[in-house]
């Protein structure tokens, strides 16, 4: 069997990696190369456009901290984290991949939600996971820089993760190439009928629109990379810190990613443009929580788009025709759900045991 994959972001690269053990695989990607998180100082404050959803991603893997008690989406989330824990160590032969395994600390602002989180903690314990509810003094011990004026507590999820999505995708591509997968970069597929393969798996995100009859919108996110005079928290404990749906991701060397906004326009099928007001609001909110961020040096600012299906849950993983599988529309969780997506595609093709 020959399988063609359209799209070499995190989803397409993971599908290629998994299927490479069983079949002949070729991957077509319109971009000239694998996703890269553009580096470099920014003096003008201009926001860089990162067309790849993978290249713009913060790489949060929010599994146990999801408020879902059960169901397909939760199972996919947890399976993704377990898969990365197993696979990422084997991918680092070509170079290090930033993979934060110190969990996620989710700040809380409503006291009445505590009981709900404690109930979810009991559910997670029965599922073999862990959630902890922290009081203010515990937060202050770990993150003394956090302003606790509006914070009533925090939920700590030690099993959740964060990964450099672009570096991870490049590693998946390199390993797949050694296994014999052919990647055709700079190759834009306009018609699936001309793709020579027994099965075509469409993993092109918003680019899937036009290849298959699916309605999908681009949801924009803005983020920034900063450097502080000294690291936040304690050197030995650097989890991701989240509050008001804004994430502070430690990168080492006193550097952090901050983001991301959620901006979309339901009235238009065109991708939304970044709004300066949304970015400024995000920065004001995170600086109110962590005032020392006001001393940060901005190294980079960027925005990108994430694919969100319309009128149906994300993601879409199903047979679209007798030879086309659509595996796309992962919205904000493409990195987290990529492994379970790949294993589902493997199962749909009847290849081995997923």
N, C-alpha and C positions, 0 to 999 in steps of 0.2 A: 504494500500500500504506500502511496505517495501522498503526503499531506502538505498543503500550502497554507501558510499563515500570513495574514495581512495585518501588519502592525508589529513593531518591535519595541514597544514600550514594556513596562513591567509585566503586563498581562501576556502579551505575545511572546516575550522572552521566556517567561515561566512555562507557558504551554509548549514552546519549542524544546526547552530543557527536559520536561517530563516525557514528551512524545519521542524524543531522540533515542530512548532506550528500546523503542519498539518498531519504528517505521522510518522511512526516508522523509526528511523534512526540509522544506525551503521556506524562507521568510522574506516577504517583500515589505520594504519600509520606504516611505516617501522622503524622509529626512536623509541628509547625506551621511549620517553616521549615528552611533548609539547616543542616547540622551546624556547630556552633560549639564551639570549645574555651573553656569558661567561664573568664574571667579574674577576678582580684581576690585580695586578701590573705586568708589564712586564719589566724584567731587561735585557733580552738578545736581544730585538728588533725583536724576531721571530714573524712572522705573524701566527695567529691562523687560522685554517681552520674551517669554520662554514658551514656544509653541507646544512643546511636548508636555502633557500632563504629568508624566513621570519626572521629567527634568525639573518641574516646578514644585514637586511634592515635598512636604516636610517629613514624610515617611512614618507617620504615627501609626502604631498597630494597637488600636483600642479594642480589646477583646472582652476581658472580664468586667471592665468598667462600663461596657455597654449596658443600657437599662433594659435590654431585652432579656427576659427570663429564660426563654427557650425558642426553638424554631430554627429554620434553615439558615437565616442570616447569622445568628449567633454561632451555630455549628461551623459555618464557613470561617467566621472570625477566629474562633479558637483553633480550628484546624490549621489556619494560616500561620499563627504564632508557633504552634508545635512544629510545623514543617520548617519554618525558618530556623528555629532552635537546632534542628537536626542538620539542615543543609548548609547554612551560612558558614559554619566552620570549614566545610569541605571546599567552599568557593574562594577562600582567601589565599590560595596558592599564588594567584596573579597579583595580589596586593591587598592591603587592609580594607575592610568595609566597616564604616562606622555603624556599630550595632549596640545600642544602649539597652542593656538588660537589667537596668536598675528600676524599672517600673515607671508608673505615672502617678502624679499627685494632682488630684482634681479639687480645686478650692470650692467651698460651698458658701452660699450667701443667704440661704433660707433655712432657718432652724427646723421648720416643719417637715423638711425633706429628710431629716436624719433617720426617722423611723423607716422610711422606704429604703434607704441605703442599707440599714442594718438588716432588714428583711432580705434584700438582695444578697447581702454577705452570707446569710445562712443558705440561700439557694446555691451560691457559688461554691460554698464549702461542700455541699452534697454533690456538686459537679466536679470536685477535685481541684477547685480554684480557690483564690483567696482575695478578699477585700477587707480593708481595715478602715474604721472611721477614726480620724484623729481630731483631738481637741486643739485649741489655739496654742497651748503651751508646747505641744509636740511639734506643731508647725514652726513655731519660733525657734525651737531647738535645731531644726534641720535647715530652715530657710529664714534666718533672722532678718533678712532684707524685706520680707513680705509685710506689707502694711495690713494689720489685722482689724482695722477699724470697721470694715464692712464684712469681714470674713467670720463665719460662725463655726467653721471646721473644715475638714478636707477628707476626701476618700483616697486612700492609697491602694493602688493595684500593682503589686509586685510582679505579677506575671505578664503585664503588658510591656510593649517594646517600642523602640523607634529605630529606624534604619535609614541610611543614606540611599534613597531609592535609585538615584542615577548610578552610583557605584555598584549597587547590587545588580542592576540590570546589565551593566557592562560585564560583570563577572559571569552572569548567567549566559550571556551571548558568547563570551570567550570559551566557557566550558562546553557549550553546545557546539561551537565550531570544531573543537577538538573531537567531538563525538561524530562529526560528519555533517552537521546541519549547515546549509548554505544560506547566508544572509545577503540579500540583494538590496543594498542601501541606495537611495536616490532613485528608487523605482516606484512610481505611483501607479497603483492599480485602479483603472477606471471602469473595468468591466470584468466581473467574475467569470463570465462565460469563456473568456480567452485564457484564463489561468489553467495551465496544464497540471492537473492533480486529480486524484480520486476524491479527495475531500478538501474543501477550503474552509479554514477557520478565520472568521473576521474578528480581529481584536483591535480595531483602529479607532476606538473611542468615538469622538464626534465625527471623525472621518468615515465611520461606518455608514453614515447617512449618505445616500446616493448609491452605495453598493448593495444595500438591502433596504426594503421599505419599512424603515423604523423612524419614529419621531424622537429626536434627541436634542437637547439644548446644551449650550455651553454655560457653565457656571464659573464665574471668575473669582480668583483668590489673589490677594496681595500679601506679600511678606517682605521681611527685611533681615539682613544679617548684620550683627553688631559686635563690637569688641568693647569689653569693660576693663577698667583699670585692674580689677581683681575678680576672681570667680565668685559667683553667687553660691550661697549655701556652704556645705562642707566638702572639702576635696574628695573625700572617700565616698560620698553619696551624692550622685548627680542625676536624679530622675528628671523626666519631663515634667514641667509645671504648667498646669492649665487653669484658666479661669475666664469666665464670660466667653467661652468658646474661642479663646485666644491661647496659643501655645508658645511656651518658651522652651526651646530645645537646646540643651548643652552640646557643644561641638568640641570642647577642649580648647586649650590656649586662651581662656577667658572669652571665647567667642560663642555666640548664640544665634539661632534662627528665631524670629518672632513672627507669628502670623496664625491663621490667615483669615481674611475676610470671606464672606459668602455674598457674592453679587450676581444677580441674574435679572433678566428682563423677560417676563412671561408674555409680553406683548409683541416681542420680535424674535424671529428665528436667527437673527444675526448675533454673533458673540458680543457680549457687553464690553464696553471699554472701562478701564479702571477709573474709579471716582476718587479724587483727592480727598474729599470729605470722609469717605469710608475709611481710608487709610489713616487719616489724622485722628478719627474717632478711635480706631483700634489702638493706635499708639498712646493716646491719652488714657485709655482704659488700662492698658498693661503697665503704664508708668504710674498710675494711681495705685496699682497693686504692688508694684516693685519700684519705689521712687528712685532707687540708685540707677535705674536704666536711663535716667535723664543725663547721666554722665557718659553714656555709651557713644562710641564712634561708629557711625554708619559706614559699613563696608560695601554693602550691596543692597539694592532694592529691586524687586521683580514682581511680575504678575504672570499668571497662566490660567488656563481653562480646564475644567473637569467635565466629563460627559454625564449628563443626567437624563435618563429616559423619561418621557412624558406619558402620564396616565398608567404607569405600571411600576412595580418595585425595581430597584436596582440590586444587582446587575441583571442583564438579560443573557441567559445561557440556554440555548435551545437550537434544535434543528430548524433552519429557515427554508431549506428545500432538501431534496434527496441527496445533495452533495455539499451543502453549505451549513455550517454551524456558526451562529452568532454568539460571541462571547465578549460582550462589550457593555458600556453604560454603567461603569462601577462607581460613578459619582465621586465622592470624597474618600472612598476606601479601595481604590485600585490596588495599592500595594498590599494591603491587608488581605484582600480577597483573591489575589492572583493565584496562590497555591491551590486553594479549593476549586477555583475555576479550572485550572489545568487538570486537576484530578478528575473533575466532572467530565471534561472533554475526553480524557483517557477512557473513562467508563462508557461514555456515549459511543466511542469508537470500538468498544469491546476489546481493549488492549490490556491484558494482564489484569491484576487486581489493584484497584485504586485505593 
